[in-house]
Amino acid sequence: MKNKQITVPLSCATCGGADFEFNEDKSYVKCKTCNREYLGGYDELVEFNQEQIGKAVEGMKQEVVKDMKAAFEQSLKKAFKGSKFIKMK
């Protein structure tokens, strides 16, 4: 299996915009579209986007299960290759 990484775009809780202004340590975030300020910083923005993050995680889980199933089937086929008594389809 390959290493996979997902990226979830964060959006403003007020306007849905995705263009933000951060300070260096991301303790302050400001939406460039509606000028909403997140005084809790990046953590507050992530908290408002938990639904989107949850959906992305669920999609990744399904993909991982599918990849694991395919890898397991491939390893079984390889293990029993050439056997007269066990046939894999």
N, C-alpha and C positions, 0 to 999 in steps of 0.2 A: 504494500500500500504506500501511496505517496503521502507526504506531509501536506496537509491542506490547511489553509488559513481563510477565515471569512472576514469580510469587512462590512460593518453595518453603518450606513450613513446616518448620522444623528440629525434630527430636525428640531426646529424651535417649537416649543409647546404653544406659542401664541399664533405665529403666522405660518409655521411649517417650513420656513426657510432653512437652508443648509449652509449658509455662509456666515461664519463666526469669526470673531476677533478674540484672541487669547492674550493673556500676559505670559511671561516666561514660564512660570510654574503652573499655569492653567488653574489658578485659584480664582480667577475672574474671567468670565466669558460674556461676550456681548453679541447679540444677533445683529448682523449688518443690515438686514432687511427692515426689521421693525424696531430696532434699538432696545430690545428687551435685554436687561442685564441679569445674569445668573450669578448672584453673589456667592453662592455655594460652589461656583466654578464648574469644572469639567464633571465632577461627581454628581452635581445637581442635574446637569444636562443628561448624563447617562441615566439617572433615576427617572427622568421624564420619558426616556426612550426605551424603557424596559419591555414594552410590548413588542416593538420591532426587534429588539435583541433576542427575546424569547422565540419569536418566529424564525429567526435566522438559526438559532441553536437547534430547534426542532428539525429544520430542513437539513442541517448538518448531521444530526443523529440518524435520520433516514438514509442519508448518503453513506454514512459509515457502516450501517448495518448491511446495506446492499453490497458495499465493497468487501466486507468481511465474509459474507455469504459466498460471493464469487471466488474469493481467495481460498476458502475452505473447500469448495467444490473442486477447484483446480488442484489443490494438494491431495485430495482423495483420488482423483483421476490419476495423478502422477504416482501415488503410492501403490495403486492396484493395476497399473499398466502392465500388461503381459500376463495377468493371472487368467488361468483357464476357468476358474470357478466363480470369480466375481466380475461382473460386467457393469460398467458405469455408462449412463446415457447422458 
